[in-house]
Amino acid sequence: MTPVSPMLSSHPVDQGELEFRYTAGLHGNEALGRELLLMLMQFLCKEYNDNNPRVHRLVAGIRIHLCSV
């Protein structure tokens, strides 16, 4: 089974963009890590839609993978 993770990016097919993967559930409190990752995803999507300039710069400059596995 291949894990699937949502990706946030303003250029999803650009090969020159930096990439960062947040992974929840590897060590420690795995249930809490997944919950926090979902909250981060919700925050980034909401703030991007609300035109938060810091979030726009973050999404424009880095391809963000959110993996809760």
CYANA upper distance limits for C-alpha pairs under 8 A (distance plus 0.5 A):
  3 PRO  CA     67 CYS  CA      8.38
  3 PRO  CA     69 VAL  CA      7.50
  4 VAL  CA     67 CYS  CA      7.75
  5 SER  CA     65 HIS  CA      6.73
  5 SER  CA     66 LEU  CA      6.02
  5 SER  CA     67 CYS  CA      5.26
  5 SER  CA     68 SER  CA      7.78
  6 PRO  CA     65 HIS  CA      6.40
  6 PRO  CA     66 LEU  CA      6.04
  6 PRO  CA     67 CYS  CA      7.56
  7 MET  CA     12 PRO  CA      8.38
  7 MET  CA     63 ARG  CA      7.37
  7 MET  CA     64 ILE  CA      5.96
  7 MET  CA     65 HIS  CA      4.95
  7 MET  CA     66 LEU  CA      6.80
  8 LEU  CA     12 PRO  CA      8.17
  8 LEU  CA     59 VAL  CA      6.95
  8 LEU  CA     63 ARG  CA      6.46
  8 LEU  CA     64 ILE  CA      5.55
  8 LEU  CA     65 HIS  CA      7.03
  9 SER  CA     59 VAL  CA      5.60
  9 SER  CA     60 ALA  CA      6.73
  9 SER  CA     61 GLY  CA      8.44
  9 SER  CA     62 ILE  CA      7.17
  9 SER  CA     63 ARG  CA      5.31
  9 SER  CA     64 ILE  CA      6.93
 10 SER  CA     59 VAL  CA      6.50
 10 SER  CA     60 ALA  CA      5.61
 10 SER  CA     63 ARG  CA      8.33
 11 HIS  CA     17 GLU  CA      8.42
 11 HIS  CA     60 ALA  CA      7.71
 11 HIS  CA     63 ARG  CA      8.21
 12 PRO  CA     63 ARG  CA      7.60
 17 GLU  CA     61 GLY  CA      7.05
 17 GLU  CA     62 ILE  CA      6.43
 17 GLU  CA     63 ARG  CA      6.94
 18 LEU  CA     61 GLY  CA      7.33
 18 LEU  CA     62 ILE  CA      5.34
 18 LEU  CA     63 ARG  CA      6.51
 19 GLU  CA     62 ILE  CA      5.95
 19 GLU  CA     63 ARG  CA      5.09
 19 GLU  CA     64 ILE  CA      6.44
 19 GLU  CA     65 HIS  CA      8.05
 20 PHE  CA     62 ILE  CA      7.40
 20 PHE  CA     63 ARG  CA      6.79
 20 PHE  CA     64 ILE  CA      5.58
 20 PHE  CA     65 HIS  CA      6.68
 21 ARG  CA     64 ILE  CA      6.37
 21 ARG  CA     65 HIS  CA      5.02
 21 ARG  CA     66 LEU  CA      6.42
 21 ARG  CA     67 CYS  CA      7.55
 22 TYR  CA     37 LEU  CA      8.21
 22 TYR  CA     64 ILE  CA      8.07
 22 TYR  CA     65 HIS  CA      6.69
 22 TYR  CA     66 LEU  CA      5.53
 22 TYR  CA     67 CYS  CA      6.53
 23 THR  CA     37 LEU  CA      8.46
 23 THR  CA     66 LEU  CA      6.80
 23 THR  CA     67 CYS  CA      5.26
 23 THR  CA     68 SER  CA      6.26
 23 THR  CA     69 VAL  CA      7.43
 24 ALA  CA     30 GLU  CA      7.15
 24 ALA  CA     33 GLY  CA      5.39
 24 ALA  CA     34 ARG  CA      5.78
 24 ALA  CA     37 LEU  CA      7.09
 24 ALA  CA     67 CYS  CA      6.88
 24 ALA  CA     68 SER  CA      5.27
 24 ALA  CA     69 VAL  CA      6.74
 25 GLY  CA     29 ASN  CA      7.59
 25 GLY  CA     30 GLU  CA      4.55
 25 GLY  CA     31 ALA  CA      7.48
 25 GLY  CA     33 GLY  CA      6.19
 25 GLY  CA     34 ARG  CA      6.84
 25 GLY  CA     68 SER  CA      6.97
 25 GLY  CA     69 VAL  CA      6.50
 26 LEU  CA     30 GLU  CA      7.32
 26 LEU  CA     69 VAL  CA      8.19
 29 ASN  CA     33 GLY  CA      6.74
 30 GLU  CA     34 ARG  CA      6.82
 31 ALA  CA     35 GLU  CA      6.87
 32 LEU  CA     36 LEU  CA      6.61
 33 GLY  CA     37 LEU  CA      6.64
 33 GLY  CA     68 SER  CA      8.35
 34 ARG  CA     38 LEU  CA      6.74
 34 ARG  CA     68 SER  CA      5.92
 35 GLU  CA     39 MET  CA      6.76
 36 LEU  CA     40 LEU  CA      6.64
 37 LEU  CA     41 MET  CA      6.70
 37 LEU  CA     66 LEU  CA      7.58
 37 LEU  CA     68 SER  CA      7.40
 38 LEU  CA     42 GLN  CA      6.67
 39 MET  CA     43 PHE  CA      6.55
 40 LEU  CA     44 LEU  CA      6.59
 41 MET  CA     45 CYS  CA      6.69
 41 MET  CA     66 LEU  CA      7.96
 42 GLN  CA     46 LYS  CA      6.55
 43 PHE  CA     47 GLU  CA      6.46
 44 LEU  CA     48 TYR  CA      6.40
 44 LEU  CA     55 VAL  CA      7.13
 45 CYS  CA     49 ASN  CA      6.71
 46 LYS  CA     50 ASP  CA      6.66
 47 GLU  CA     51 ASN  CA      6.72
 47 GLU  CA     52 ASN  CA      5.82
 47 GLU  CA     55 VAL  CA      6.99
 48 TYR  CA     52 ASN  CA      6.26
 48 TYR  CA     55 VAL  CA      6.30
 48 TYR  CA     56 HIS  CA      6.39
 51 ASN  CA     55 VAL  CA      8.32
 51 ASN  CA     56 HIS  CA      7.38
 52 ASN  CA     56 HIS  CA      6.69
 53 PRO  CA     57 ARG  CA      6.66
 54 ARG  CA     58 LEU  CA      6.74
 55 VAL  CA     59 VAL  CA      6.59
 56 HIS  CA     60 ALA  CA      6.39
 57 ARG  CA     61 GLY  CA      6.52
 58 LEU  CA     62 ILE  CA      6.49
 59 VAL  CA     63 ARG  CA      7.10
 59 VAL  CA     64 ILE  CA      7.80
